[in-house]
Amino acid sequence: MSAPKEGKPKVTVGRVYAISTLLAVIIAIPAVSVTLIMHYLVKAEIFMTLTAGLITLFVAMGFGYKLAKKFAKVPTAEGA
């Protein structure tokens, strides 16, 4: 096993929790807010409200996936 490089930041449990919480907020807040806006302000039917919430959820999940790939860079094996 090789020692971690001096220039790379060490992955800590706190950092993992912070990034996970940030990604959860990025995914959840848009879906919840669109659902609430559709239900209370637009007064749409429940099926339309749920459909809009689910579409927003999947779009936010795609954005969160792209963001997670930037946060979690997999170290390459040296000498392989």
Sequence and secondary structure as in RCSB ss.txt:
>XXXX:A:sequence
MSAPKEGKPKVTVGRVYAISTLLAVIIAIPAVSVTLIMHYLVKAEIFMTLTAGLITLFVAMGFGYKLAKKFAKVP
TAEGA
>XXXX:A:secstr
     SSS    HHHHHHHHHHHHHHHHHHHHHHHHIIIIIS   HHHHHHHHHHHHHHHHHHHHHHHHHH    
  TT 
